[in-house]
Amino acid sequence: MPAQEKVHYALTDVLAVLGIFLPPPKPWSDMCTALYLVHTEEYVDTGQLGTWVQCELDACHPADTHEGEDIEWSDNQPGAVMAWPVEP
Ligand SMILES: [Zn+2]
């Protein structure tokens, strides 16, 4: 796991320990493994705030932007965890 991903995980782990957010789930391995922590106020009314969304695109789609559950995000947004290889 590259260092930048470790930092993402470390930060979200700390927030989870503090009870602010749930830790990132183990993503499904048959699609893109990028994750996004829904945390912006536009999702307060959708019930998605504080939940993790996994990218629903193909595992090898051109990276940078991801989408899942009607949410689009990019790797450099706060709350985004970049895709990484997952053992089946
Ligand atoms: Zn993706």
PDB file of the backbone (N, CA, C, O) and the ligand in Angstrom, with CONECT records:
HET     ZN  A 101       1
ATOM      1  N   MET A   1       0.857  -1.197   0.000  1.00  0.00           N
ATOM      2  CA  MET A   1       0.000   0.000   0.000  1.00  0.00           C
ATOM      3  C   MET A   1       0.892   1.246   0.000  1.00  0.00           C
ATOM      4  O   MET A   1       1.719   1.416   0.895  1.00  0.00           O
ATOM      5  N   PRO A   2       0.726   2.113  -0.997  1.00  0.00           N
ATOM      6  CA  PRO A   2       1.552   3.332  -1.040  1.00  0.00           C
ATOM      7  C   PRO A   2       1.344   4.215   0.197  1.00  0.00           C
ATOM      8  O   PRO A   2       0.311   4.153   0.865  1.00  0.00           O
ATOM      9  N   ALA A   3       2.350   5.030   0.474  1.00  0.00           N
ATOM     10  CA  ALA A   3       2.336   5.845   1.691  1.00  0.00           C
ATOM     11  C   ALA A   3       1.111   6.748   1.769  1.00  0.00           C
ATOM     12  O   ALA A   3       0.534   6.935   2.841  1.00  0.00           O
ATOM     13  N   GLN A   4       0.719   7.307   0.626  1.00  0.00           N
ATOM     14  CA  GLN A   4      -0.407   8.242   0.668  1.00  0.00           C
ATOM     15  C   GLN A   4      -1.695   7.545   1.124  1.00  0.00           C
ATOM     16  O   GLN A   4      -2.512   8.120   1.843  1.00  0.00           O
ATOM     17  N   GLU A   5      -1.852   6.288   0.684  1.00  0.00           N
ATOM     18  CA  GLU A   5      -3.036   5.546   1.105  1.00  0.00           C
ATOM     19  C   GLU A   5      -2.970   5.227   2.597  1.00  0.00           C
ATOM     20  O   GLU A   5      -3.985   5.232   3.293  1.00  0.00           O
ATOM     21  N   LYS A   6      -1.755   4.950   3.075  1.00  0.00           N
ATOM     22  CA  LYS A   6      -1.605   4.685   4.503  1.00  0.00           C
ATOM     23  C   LYS A   6      -2.025   5.909   5.309  1.00  0.00           C
ATOM     24  O   LYS A   6      -2.668   5.792   6.353  1.00  0.00           O
ATOM     25  N   VAL A   7      -1.651   7.087   4.807  1.00  0.00           N
ATOM     26  CA  VAL A   7      -2.032   8.316   5.509  1.00  0.00           C
ATOM     27  C   VAL A   7      -3.543   8.452   5.528  1.00  0.00           C
ATOM     28  O   VAL A   7      -4.127   8.764   6.565  1.00  0.00           O
ATOM     29  N   HIS A   8      -4.182   8.220   4.384  1.00  0.00           N
ATOM     30  CA  HIS A   8      -5.645   8.284   4.332  1.00  0.00           C
ATOM     31  C   HIS A   8      -6.245   7.359   5.381  1.00  0.00           C
ATOM     32  O   HIS A   8      -7.151   7.741   6.121  1.00  0.00           O
ATOM     33  N   TYR A   9      -5.723   6.136   5.431  1.00  0.00           N
ATOM     34  CA  TYR A   9      -6.271   5.174   6.378  1.00  0.00           C
ATOM     35  C   TYR A   9      -5.987   5.580   7.811  1.00  0.00           C
ATOM     36  O   TYR A   9      -6.847   5.457   8.684  1.00  0.00           O
ATOM     37  N   ALA A  10      -4.785   6.062   8.047  1.00  0.00           N
ATOM     38  CA  ALA A  10      -4.444   6.476   9.404  1.00  0.00           C
ATOM     39  C   ALA A  10      -5.378   7.589   9.870  1.00  0.00           C
ATOM     40  O   ALA A  10      -5.865   7.564  11.001  1.00  0.00           O
ATOM     41  N   LEU A  11      -5.621   8.547   9.013  1.00  0.00           N
ATOM     42  CA  LEU A  11      -6.479   9.666   9.399  1.00  0.00           C
ATOM     43  C   LEU A  11      -7.910   9.200   9.655  1.00  0.00           C
ATOM     44  O   LEU A  11      -8.529   9.591  10.645  1.00  0.00           O
ATOM     45  N   THR A  12      -8.426   8.370   8.766  1.00  0.00           N
ATOM     46  CA  THR A  12      -9.807   7.930   8.961  1.00  0.00           C
ATOM     47  C   THR A  12      -9.911   7.011  10.165  1.00  0.00           C
ATOM     48  O   THR A  12     -10.934   6.991  10.850  1.00  0.00           O
ATOM     49  N   ASP A  13      -8.837   6.236  10.431  1.00  0.00           N
ATOM     50  CA  ASP A  13      -8.844   5.399  11.628  1.00  0.00           C
ATOM     51  C   ASP A  13      -8.911   6.248  12.884  1.00  0.00           C
ATOM     52  O   ASP A  13      -9.634   5.926  13.827  1.00  0.00           O
ATOM     53  N   VAL A  14      -8.154   7.330  12.889  1.00  0.00           N
ATOM     54  CA  VAL A  14      -8.162   8.212  14.062  1.00  0.00           C
ATOM     55  C   VAL A  14      -9.552   8.800  14.257  1.00  0.00           C
ATOM     56  O   VAL A  14     -10.071   8.828  15.373  1.00  0.00           O
ATOM     57  N   LEU A  15     -10.144   9.263  13.181  1.00  0.00           N
ATOM     58  CA  LEU A  15     -11.484   9.832  13.281  1.00  0.00           C
ATOM     59  C   LEU A  15     -12.482   8.783  13.762  1.00  0.00           C
ATOM     60  O   LEU A  15     -13.404   9.081  14.522  1.00  0.00           O
ATOM     61  N   ALA A  16     -12.277   7.546  13.301  1.00  0.00           N
ATOM     62  CA  ALA A  16     -13.181   6.476  13.723  1.00  0.00           C
ATOM     63  C   ALA A  16     -13.024   6.201  15.209  1.00  0.00           C
ATOM     64  O   ALA A  16     -14.008   6.002  15.921  1.00  0.00           O
ATOM     65  N   VAL A  17     -11.762   6.192  15.677  1.00  0.00           N
ATOM     66  CA  VAL A  17     -11.507   5.950  17.096  1.00  0.00           C
ATOM     67  C   VAL A  17     -12.168   7.029  17.938  1.00  0.00           C
ATOM     68  O   VAL A  17     -12.679   6.757  19.025  1.00  0.00           O
ATOM     69  N   LEU A  18     -12.156   8.234  17.438  1.00  0.00           N
ATOM     70  CA  LEU A  18     -12.767   9.336  18.163  1.00  0.00           C
ATOM     71  C   LEU A  18     -14.295   9.267  18.103  1.00  0.00           C
ATOM     72  O   LEU A  18     -14.982  10.059  18.749  1.00  0.00           O
ATOM     73  N   GLY A  19     -14.807   8.342  17.346  1.00  0.00           N
ATOM     74  CA  GLY A  19     -16.257   8.192  17.271  1.00  0.00           C
ATOM     75  C   GLY A  19     -16.901   9.123  16.267  1.00  0.00           C
ATOM     76  O   GLY A  19     -18.123   9.266  16.233  1.00  0.00           O
ATOM     77  N   ILE A  20     -16.083   9.749  15.457  1.00  0.00           N
ATOM     78  CA  ILE A  20     -16.637  10.701  14.490  1.00  0.00           C
ATOM     79  C   ILE A  20     -17.127   9.975  13.249  1.00  0.00           C
ATOM     80  O   ILE A  20     -18.207  10.259  12.731  1.00  0.00           O
ATOM     81  N   PHE A  21     -16.314   9.028  12.778  1.00  0.00           N
ATOM     82  CA  PHE A  21     -16.689   8.304  11.580  1.00  0.00           C
ATOM     83  C   PHE A  21     -16.470   6.812  11.780  1.00  0.00           C
ATOM     84  O   PHE A  21     -15.666   6.394  12.613  1.00  0.00           O
ATOM     85  N   LEU A  22     -17.187   6.028  11.016  1.00  0.00           N
ATOM     86  CA  LEU A  22     -16.929   4.592  10.991  1.00  0.00           C
ATOM     87  C   LEU A  22     -15.656   4.339  10.203  1.00  0.00           C
ATOM     88  O   LEU A  22     -15.342   5.097   9.286  1.00  0.00           O
ATOM     89  N   PRO A  23     -14.910   3.278  10.546  1.00  0.00           N
ATOM     90  CA  PRO A  23     -13.709   2.958   9.758  1.00  0.00           C
ATOM     91  C   PRO A  23     -14.106   2.526   8.357  1.00  0.00           C
ATOM     92  O   PRO A  23     -15.216   2.038   8.144  1.00  0.00           O
ATOM     93  N   PRO A  24     -13.195   2.706   7.393  1.00  0.00           N
ATOM     94  CA  PRO A  24     -13.531   2.297   6.027  1.00  0.00           C
ATOM     95  C   PRO A  24     -13.757   0.801   5.942  1.00  0.00           C
ATOM     96  O   PRO A  24     -13.016   0.032   6.554  1.00  0.00           O
ATOM     97  N   PRO A  25     -14.754   0.376   5.203  1.00  0.00           N
ATOM     98  CA  PRO A  25     -15.028  -1.056   5.067  1.00  0.00           C
ATOM     99  C   PRO A  25     -14.049  -1.693   4.103  1.00  0.00           C
ATOM    100  O   PRO A  25     -13.379  -1.000   3.339  1.00  0.00           O
ATOM    101  N   LYS A  26     -13.966  -3.027   4.140  1.00  0.00           N
ATOM    102  CA  LYS A  26     -13.196  -3.743   3.122  1.00  0.00           C
ATOM    103  C   LYS A  26     -14.022  -3.684   1.842  1.00  0.00           C
ATOM    104  O   LYS A  26     -15.156  -4.163   1.814  1.00  0.00           O
ATOM    105  N   PRO A  27     -13.465  -3.101   0.781  1.00  0.00           N
ATOM    106  CA  PRO A  27     -14.260  -2.949  -0.441  1.00  0.00           C
ATOM    107  C   PRO A  27     -14.466  -4.268  -1.169  1.00  0.00           C
ATOM    108  O   PRO A  27     -13.694  -5.213  -1.006  1.00  0.00           O
ATOM    109  N   TRP A  28     -15.519  -4.317  -1.974  1.00  0.00           N
ATOM    110  CA  TRP A  28     -15.725  -5.456  -2.853  1.00  0.00           C
ATOM    111  C   TRP A  28     -14.600  -5.490  -3.852  1.00  0.00           C
ATOM    112  O   TRP A  28     -14.182  -4.445  -4.351  1.00  0.00           O
ATOM    113  N   SER A  29     -14.099  -6.672  -4.154  1.00  0.00           N
ATOM    114  CA  SER A  29     -12.910  -6.755  -5.009  1.00  0.00           C
ATOM    115  C   SER A  29     -13.245  -6.854  -6.487  1.00  0.00           C
ATOM    116  O   SER A  29     -12.341  -6.810  -7.321  1.00  0.00           O
ATOM    117  N   ASP A  30     -14.530  -6.987  -6.836  1.00  0.00           N
ATOM    118  CA  ASP A  30     -14.855  -7.141  -8.250  1.00  0.00           C
ATOM    119  C   ASP A  30     -15.197  -5.826  -8.921  1.00  0.00           C
ATOM    120  O   ASP A  30     -15.658  -5.814 -10.062  1.00  0.00           O
ATOM    121  N   MET A  31     -14.979  -4.721  -8.227  1.00  0.00           N
ATOM    122  CA  MET A  31     -15.129  -3.418  -8.868  1.00  0.00           C
ATOM    123  C   MET A  31     -14.105  -2.461  -8.280  1.00  0.00           C
ATOM    124  O   MET A  31     -13.344  -2.819  -7.381  1.00  0.00           O
ATOM    125  N   CYS A  32     -14.098  -1.253  -8.794  1.00  0.00           N
ATOM    126  CA  CYS A  32     -13.125  -0.256  -8.333  1.00  0.00           C
ATOM    127  C   CYS A  32     -13.194  -0.160  -6.812  1.00  0.00           C
ATOM    128  O   CYS A  32     -14.282  -0.087  -6.241  1.00  0.00           O
ATOM    129  N   THR A  33     -12.040  -0.159  -6.159  1.00  0.00           N
ATOM    130  CA  THR A  33     -12.011  -0.197  -4.692  1.00  0.00           C
ATOM    131  C   THR A  33     -11.894   1.182  -4.058  1.00  0.00           C
ATOM    132  O   THR A  33     -11.683   1.298  -2.850  1.00  0.00           O
ATOM    133  N   ALA A  34     -12.029   2.226  -4.867  1.00  0.00           N
ATOM    134  CA  ALA A  34     -11.978   3.569  -4.291  1.00  0.00           C
ATOM    135  C   ALA A  34     -13.173   3.783  -3.363  1.00  0.00           C
ATOM    136  O   ALA A  34     -14.293   3.371  -3.665  1.00  0.00           O
ATOM    137  N   LEU A  35     -12.915   4.429  -2.241  1.00  0.00           N
ATOM    138  CA  LEU A  35     -13.962   4.679  -1.249  1.00  0.00           C
ATOM    139  C   LEU A  35     -14.079   6.173  -0.995  1.00  0.00           C
ATOM    140  O   LEU A  35     -13.125   6.930  -1.176  1.00  0.00           O
ATOM    141  N   TYR A  36     -15.250   6.573  -0.578  1.00  0.00           N
ATOM    142  CA  TYR A  36     -15.465   7.977  -0.261  1.00  0.00           C
ATOM    143  C   TYR A  36     -16.322   8.066   0.989  1.00  0.00           C
ATOM    144  O   TYR A  36     -17.381   7.446   1.086  1.00  0.00           O
ATOM    145  N   LEU A  37     -15.844   8.848   1.938  1.00  0.00           N
ATOM    146  CA  LEU A  37     -16.607   9.064   3.156  1.00  0.00           C
ATOM    147  C   LEU A  37     -17.526  10.260   2.935  1.00  0.00           C
ATOM    148  O   LEU A  37     -17.061  11.385   2.753  1.00  0.00           O
ATOM    149  N   VAL A  38     -18.812  10.012   2.951  1.00  0.00           N
ATOM    150  CA  VAL A  38     -19.781  11.087   2.718  1.00  0.00           C
ATOM    151  C   VAL A  38     -19.802  11.993   3.944  1.00  0.00           C
ATOM    152  O   VAL A  38     -20.155  11.561   5.041  1.00  0.00           O
ATOM    153  N   HIS A  39     -19.428  13.234   3.749  1.00  0.00           N
ATOM    154  CA  HIS A  39     -19.312  14.107   4.916  1.00  0.00           C
ATOM    155  C   HIS A  39     -19.724  15.546   4.637  1.00  0.00           C
ATOM    156  O   HIS A  39     -19.593  16.399   5.515  1.00  0.00           O
ATOM    157  N   THR A  40     -20.215  15.834   3.445  1.00  0.00           N
ATOM    158  CA  THR A  40     -20.572  17.219   3.152  1.00  0.00           C
ATOM    159  C   THR A  40     -22.064  17.441   3.397  1.00  0.00           C
ATOM    160  O   THR A  40     -22.872  16.516   3.317  1.00  0.00           O
ATOM    161  N   GLU A  41     -22.394  18.671   3.690  1.00  0.00           N
ATOM    162  CA  GLU A  41     -23.745  18.952   4.177  1.00  0.00           C
ATOM    163  C   GLU A  41     -24.840  18.724   3.139  1.00  0.00           C
ATOM    164  O   GLU A  41     -26.017  18.622   3.487  1.00  0.00           O
ATOM    165  N   GLU A  42     -24.454  18.645   1.858  1.00  0.00           N
ATOM    166  CA  GLU A  42     -25.489  18.401   0.852  1.00  0.00           C
ATOM    167  C   GLU A  42     -26.110  17.015   0.997  1.00  0.00           C
ATOM    168  O   GLU A  42     -27.156  16.741   0.408  1.00  0.00           O
ATOM    169  N   TYR A  43     -25.473  16.136   1.776  1.00  0.00           N
ATOM    170  CA  TYR A  43     -26.017  14.791   1.942  1.00  0.00           C
ATOM    171  C   TYR A  43     -26.672  14.570   3.299  1.00  0.00           C
ATOM    172  O   TYR A  43     -26.989  13.440   3.673  1.00  0.00           O
ATOM    173  N   VAL A  44     -26.871  15.661   4.029  1.00  0.00           N
ATOM    174  CA  VAL A  44     -27.512  15.533   5.339  1.00  0.00           C
ATOM    175  C   VAL A  44     -28.896  14.907   5.204  1.00  0.00           C
ATOM    176  O   VAL A  44     -29.281  14.054   6.003  1.00  0.00           O
ATOM    177  N   ASP A  45     -29.639  15.337   4.188  1.00  0.00           N
ATOM    178  CA  ASP A  45     -31.025  14.881   4.040  1.00  0.00           C
ATOM    179  C   ASP A  45     -31.153  13.536   3.336  1.00  0.00           C
ATOM    180  O   ASP A  45     -32.253  12.988   3.261  1.00  0.00           O
ATOM    181  N   THR A  46     -30.044  12.988   2.813  1.00  0.00           N
ATOM    182  CA  THR A  46     -30.141  11.725   2.083  1.00  0.00           C
ATOM    183  C   THR A  46     -29.871  10.522   2.980  1.00  0.00           C
ATOM    184  O   THR A  46     -30.022   9.380   2.545  1.00  0.00           O
ATOM    185  N   GLY A  47     -29.478  10.762   4.215  1.00  0.00           N
ATOM    186  CA  GLY A  47     -29.171   9.659   5.112  1.00  0.00           C
ATOM    187  C   GLY A  47     -27.816   9.027   4.839  1.00  0.00           C
ATOM    188  O   GLY A  47     -27.487   7.999   5.431  1.00  0.00           O
ATOM    189  N   GLN A  48     -27.021   9.624   3.951  1.00  0.00           N
ATOM    190  CA  GLN A  48     -25.725   9.053   3.594  1.00  0.00           C
ATOM    191  C   GLN A  48     -24.579   9.679   4.372  1.00  0.00           C
ATOM    192  O   GLN A  48     -23.445   9.210   4.278  1.00  0.00           O
ATOM    193  N   LEU A  49     -24.846  10.708   5.121  1.00  0.00           N
ATOM    194  CA  LEU A  49     -23.795  11.395   5.843  1.00  0.00           C
ATOM    195  C   LEU A  49     -23.104  10.432   6.810  1.00  0.00           C
ATOM    196  O   LEU A  49     -23.760   9.729   7.579  1.00  0.00           O
ATOM    197  N   GLY A  50     -21.757  10.414   6.759  1.00  0.00           N
ATOM    198  CA  GLY A  50     -20.998   9.544   7.648  1.00  0.00           C
ATOM    199  C   GLY A  50     -20.896   8.111   7.178  1.00  0.00           C
ATOM    200  O   GLY A  50     -20.347   7.272   7.893  1.00  0.00           O
ATOM    201  N   THR A  51     -21.407   7.802   5.997  1.00  0.00           N
ATOM    202  CA  THR A  51     -21.307   6.439   5.473  1.00  0.00           C
ATOM    203  C   THR A  51     -20.250   6.390   4.376  1.00  0.00           C
ATOM    204  O   THR A  51     -19.901   7.409   3.779  1.00  0.00           O
ATOM    205  N   TRP A  52     -19.754   5.188   4.126  1.00  0.00           N
ATOM    206  CA  TRP A  52     -18.769   4.991   3.077  1.00  0.00           C
ATOM    207  C   TRP A  52     -19.457   4.543   1.800  1.00  0.00           C
ATOM    208  O   TRP A  52     -20.360   3.708   1.820  1.00  0.00           O
ATOM    209  N   VAL A  53     -19.013   5.114   0.694  1.00  0.00           N
ATOM    210  CA  VAL A  53     -19.524   4.736  -0.613  1.00  0.00           C
ATOM    211  C   VAL A  53     -18.363   4.158  -1.408  1.00  0.00           C
ATOM    212  O   VAL A  53     -17.272   4.728  -1.433  1.00  0.00           O
ATOM    213  N   GLN A  54     -18.602   3.026  -2.056  1.00  0.00           N
ATOM    214  CA  GLN A  54     -17.562   2.459  -2.918  1.00  0.00           C
ATOM    215  C   GLN A  54     -17.882   2.781  -4.362  1.00  0.00           C
ATOM    216  O   GLN A  54     -19.045   2.804  -4.766  1.00  0.00           O
ATOM    217  N   CYS A  55     -16.833   3.030  -5.140  1.00  0.00           N
ATOM    218  CA  CYS A  55     -16.987   3.291  -6.568  1.00  0.00           C
ATOM    219  C   CYS A  55     -17.623   2.062  -7.223  1.00  0.00           C
ATOM    220  O   CYS A  55     -17.238   0.925  -6.949  1.00  0.00           O
ATOM    221  N   GLU A  56     -18.590   2.314  -8.081  1.00  0.00           N
ATOM    222  CA  GLU A  56     -19.306   1.210  -8.730  1.00  0.00           C
ATOM    223  C   GLU A  56     -18.831   0.977 -10.159  1.00  0.00           C
ATOM    224  O   GLU A  56     -19.438   0.206 -10.902  1.00  0.00           O
ATOM    225  N   LEU A  57     -17.763   1.632 -10.536  1.00  0.00           N
ATOM    226  CA  LEU A  57     -17.245   1.469 -11.899  1.00  0.00           C
ATOM    227  C   LEU A  57     -16.340   0.236 -11.969  1.00  0.00           C
ATOM    228  O   LEU A  57     -16.029  -0.379 -10.949  1.00  0.00           O
ATOM    229  N   ASP A  58     -15.925  -0.110 -13.188  1.00  0.00           N
ATOM    230  CA  ASP A  58     -15.043  -1.260 -13.381  1.00  0.00           C
ATOM    231  C   ASP A  58     -13.739  -1.070 -12.612  1.00  0.00           C
ATOM    232  O   ASP A  58     -13.287   0.054 -12.395  1.00  0.00           O
ATOM    233  N   ALA A  59     -13.147  -2.186 -12.207  1.00  0.00           N
ATOM    234  CA  ALA A  59     -11.928  -2.141 -11.410  1.00  0.00           C
ATOM    235  C   ALA A  59     -10.805  -1.372 -12.106  1.00  0.00           C
ATOM    236  O   ALA A  59      -9.981  -0.746 -11.440  1.00  0.00           O
ATOM    237  N   CYS A  60     -10.765  -1.412 -13.418  1.00  0.00           N
ATOM    238  CA  CYS A  60      -9.650  -0.792 -14.146  1.00  0.00           C
ATOM    239  C   CYS A  60     -10.064   0.496 -14.847  1.00  0.00           C
ATOM    240  O   CYS A  60      -9.415   0.903 -15.810  1.00  0.00           O
ATOM    241  N   HIS A  61     -11.110   1.133 -14.394  1.00  0.00           N
ATOM    242  CA  HIS A  61     -11.514   2.357 -15.104  1.00  0.00           C
ATOM    243  C   HIS A  61     -10.437   3.413 -14.917  1.00  0.00           C
ATOM    244  O   HIS A  61      -9.710   3.394 -13.924  1.00  0.00           O
ATOM    245  N   PRO A  62     -10.332   4.338 -15.874  1.00  0.00           N
ATOM    246  CA  PRO A  62      -9.318   5.386 -15.747  1.00  0.00           C
ATOM    247  C   PRO A  62      -9.523   6.130 -14.433  1.00  0.00           C
ATOM    248  O   PRO A  62     -10.579   6.724 -14.209  1.00  0.00           O
ATOM    249  N   ALA A  63      -8.536   6.099 -13.584  1.00  0.00           N
ATOM    250  CA  ALA A  63      -8.694   6.622 -12.233  1.00  0.00           C
ATOM    251  C   ALA A  63      -8.801   8.144 -12.218  1.00  0.00           C
ATOM    252  O   ALA A  63      -8.648   8.796 -13.250  1.00  0.00           O
ATOM    253  N   ASP A  64      -9.051   8.675 -11.093  1.00  0.00           N
ATOM    254  CA  ASP A  64      -9.113  10.082 -10.755  1.00  0.00           C
ATOM    255  C   ASP A  64     -10.502  10.457 -10.270  1.00  0.00           C
ATOM    256  O   ASP A  64     -10.648  11.014  -9.182  1.00  0.00           O
ATOM    257  N   THR A  65     -11.530  10.158 -11.064  1.00  0.00           N
ATOM    258  CA  THR A  65     -12.873  10.413 -10.559  1.00  0.00           C
ATOM    259  C   THR A  65     -13.617   9.085 -10.425  1.00  0.00           C
ATOM    260  O   THR A  65     -13.433   8.161 -11.216  1.00  0.00           O
ATOM    261  N   HIS A  66     -14.446   9.026  -9.417  1.00  0.00           N
ATOM    262  CA  HIS A  66     -15.179   7.794  -9.121  1.00  0.00           C
ATOM    263  C   HIS A  66     -16.639   8.141  -8.881  1.00  0.00           C
ATOM    264  O   HIS A  66     -16.974   9.293  -8.609  1.00  0.00           O
ATOM    265  N   GLU A  67     -17.494   7.153  -8.980  1.00  0.00           N
ATOM    266  CA  GLU A  67     -18.895   7.407  -8.688  1.00  0.00           C
ATOM    267  C   GLU A  67     -19.561   6.168  -8.115  1.00  0.00           C
ATOM    268  O   GLU A  67     -19.255   5.037  -8.492  1.00  0.00           O
ATOM    269  N   GLY A  68     -20.482   6.420  -7.192  1.00  0.00           N
ATOM    270  CA  GLY A  68     -21.255   5.347  -6.583  1.00  0.00           C
ATOM    271  C   GLY A  68     -22.410   5.953  -5.813  1.00  0.00           C
ATOM    272  O   GLY A  68     -22.264   7.013  -5.205  1.00  0.00           O
ATOM    273  N   GLU A  69     -23.542   5.301  -5.833  1.00  0.00           N
ATOM    274  CA  GLU A  69     -24.726   5.774  -5.115  1.00  0.00           C
ATOM    275  C   GLU A  69     -25.026   7.241  -5.426  1.00  0.00           C
ATOM    276  O   GLU A  69     -25.311   8.039  -4.532  1.00  0.00           O
ATOM    277  N   ASP A  70     -24.954   7.573  -6.718  1.00  0.00           N
ATOM    278  CA  ASP A  70     -25.287   8.925  -7.191  1.00  0.00           C
ATOM    279  C   ASP A  70     -24.357  10.007  -6.652  1.00  0.00           C
ATOM    280  O   ASP A  70     -24.701  11.189  -6.656  1.00  0.00           O
ATOM    281  N   ILE A  71     -23.181   9.597  -6.191  1.00  0.00           N
ATOM    282  CA  ILE A  71     -22.198  10.564  -5.715  1.00  0.00           C
ATOM    283  C   ILE A  71     -20.955  10.430  -6.589  1.00  0.00           C
ATOM    284  O   ILE A  71     -20.515   9.322  -6.896  1.00  0.00           O
ATOM    285  N   GLU A  72     -20.398  11.564  -6.982  1.00  0.00           N
ATOM    286  CA  GLU A  72     -19.137  11.547  -7.718  1.00  0.00           C
ATOM    287  C   GLU A  72     -18.074  12.209  -6.864  1.00  0.00           C
ATOM    288  O   GLU A  72     -18.334  13.198  -6.179  1.00  0.00           O
ATOM    289  N   TRP A  73     -16.870  11.649  -6.914  1.00  0.00           N
ATOM    290  CA  TRP A  73     -15.773  12.256  -6.172  1.00  0.00           C
ATOM    291  C   TRP A  73     -14.474  11.990  -6.895  1.00  0.00           C
ATOM    292  O   TRP A  73     -14.405  11.149  -7.791  1.00  0.00           O
ATOM    293  N   SER A  74     -13.432  12.725  -6.491  1.00  0.00           N
ATOM    294  CA  SER A  74     -12.108  12.503  -7.060  1.00  0.00           C
ATOM    295  C   SER A  74     -11.142  12.126  -5.953  1.00  0.00           C
ATOM    296  O   SER A  74     -11.400  12.361  -4.772  1.00  0.00           O
ATOM    297  N   ASP A  75     -10.011  11.529  -6.359  1.00  0.00           N
ATOM    298  CA  ASP A  75      -9.054  11.005  -5.390  1.00  0.00           C
ATOM    299  C   ASP A  75      -8.504  12.073  -4.445  1.00  0.00           C
ATOM    300  O   ASP A  75      -8.107  11.764  -3.321  1.00  0.00           O
ATOM    301  N   ASN A  76      -8.479  13.317  -4.896  1.00  0.00           N
ATOM    302  CA  ASN A  76      -7.850  14.336  -4.049  1.00  0.00           C
ATOM    303  C   ASN A  76      -8.845  15.101  -3.185  1.00  0.00           C
ATOM    304  O   ASN A  76      -8.492  16.112  -2.579  1.00  0.00           O
ATOM    305  N   GLN A  77     -10.073  14.629  -3.124  1.00  0.00           N
ATOM    306  CA  GLN A  77     -11.045  15.268  -2.238  1.00  0.00           C
ATOM    307  C   GLN A  77     -10.875  14.744  -0.819  1.00  0.00           C
ATOM    308  O   GLN A  77     -10.489  13.590  -0.634  1.00  0.00           O
ATOM    309  N   PRO A  78     -11.156  15.569   0.187  1.00  0.00           N
ATOM    310  CA  PRO A  78     -11.162  15.056   1.556  1.00  0.00           C
ATOM    311  C   PRO A  78     -12.173  13.926   1.685  1.00  0.00           C
ATOM    312  O   PRO A  78     -13.270  14.001   1.132  1.00  0.00           O
ATOM    313  N   GLY A  79     -11.804  12.887   2.410  1.00  0.00           N
ATOM    314  CA  GLY A  79     -12.717  11.766   2.595  1.00  0.00           C
ATOM    315  C   GLY A  79     -12.572  10.684   1.551  1.00  0.00           C
ATOM    316  O   GLY A  79     -13.217   9.640   1.646  1.00  0.00           O
ATOM    317  N   ALA A  80     -11.724  10.920   0.543  1.00  0.00           N
ATOM    318  CA  ALA A  80     -11.539   9.917  -0.509  1.00  0.00           C
ATOM    319  C   ALA A  80     -10.386   8.991  -0.156  1.00  0.00           C
ATOM    320  O   ALA A  80      -9.338   9.438   0.309  1.00  0.00           O
ATOM    321  N   VAL A  81     -10.584   7.709  -0.379  1.00  0.00           N
ATOM    322  CA  VAL A  81      -9.510   6.724  -0.251  1.00  0.00           C
ATOM    323  C   VAL A  81      -9.292   6.154  -1.636  1.00  0.00           C
ATOM    324  O   VAL A  81     -10.215   5.624  -2.253  1.00  0.00           O
ATOM    325  N   MET A  82      -8.063   6.266  -2.123  1.00  0.00           N
ATOM    326  CA  MET A  82      -7.779   5.818  -3.477  1.00  0.00           C
ATOM    327  C   MET A  82      -7.951   4.312  -3.625  1.00  0.00           C
ATOM    328  O   MET A  82      -7.832   3.554  -2.662  1.00  0.00           O
ATOM    329  N   ALA A  83      -8.233   3.903  -4.849  1.00  0.00           N
ATOM    330  CA  ALA A  83      -8.383   2.474  -5.140  1.00  0.00           C
ATOM    331  C   ALA A  83      -7.059   1.751  -4.917  1.00  0.00           C
ATOM    332  O   ALA A  83      -5.989   2.300  -5.180  1.00  0.00           O
ATOM    333  N   TRP A  84      -7.142   0.520  -4.432  1.00  0.00           N
ATOM    334  CA  TRP A  84      -5.942  -0.275  -4.266  1.00  0.00           C
ATOM    335  C   TRP A  84      -6.331  -1.733  -4.531  1.00  0.00           C
ATOM    336  O   TRP A  84      -7.504  -2.093  -4.426  1.00  0.00           O
ATOM    337  N   PRO A  85      -5.357  -2.559  -4.871  1.00  0.00           N
ATOM    338  CA  PRO A  85      -5.662  -3.958  -5.164  1.00  0.00           C
ATOM    339  C   PRO A  85      -6.137  -4.698  -3.916  1.00  0.00           C
ATOM    340  O   PRO A  85      -5.542  -4.565  -2.847  1.00  0.00           O
ATOM    341  N   VAL A  86      -7.188  -5.461  -4.051  1.00  0.00           N
ATOM    342  CA  VAL A  86      -7.715  -6.247  -2.940  1.00  0.00           C
ATOM    343  C   VAL A  86      -7.647  -7.721  -3.315  1.00  0.00           C
ATOM    344  O   VAL A  86      -8.052  -8.114  -4.409  1.00  0.00           O
ATOM    345  N   GLU A  87      -7.138  -8.517  -2.409  1.00  0.00           N
ATOM    346  CA  GLU A  87      -7.110  -9.954  -2.677  1.00  0.00           C
ATOM    347  C   GLU A  87      -8.538 -10.482  -2.606  1.00  0.00           C
ATOM    348  O   GLU A  87      -9.292 -10.090  -1.716  1.00  0.00           O
ATOM    349  N   PRO A  88      -8.918 -11.354  -3.514  1.00  0.00           N
ATOM    350  CA  PRO A  88     -10.271 -11.893  -3.485  1.00  0.00           C
ATOM    351  C   PRO A  88     -10.528 -12.729  -2.228  1.00  0.00           C
ATOM    352  O   PRO A  88     -11.626 -13.257  -2.052  1.00  0.00           O
TER     353      PRO A  88
HETATM  354 ZN    ZN A 101     -13.451   4.210  -9.246  1.00  0.00          ZN2+
END
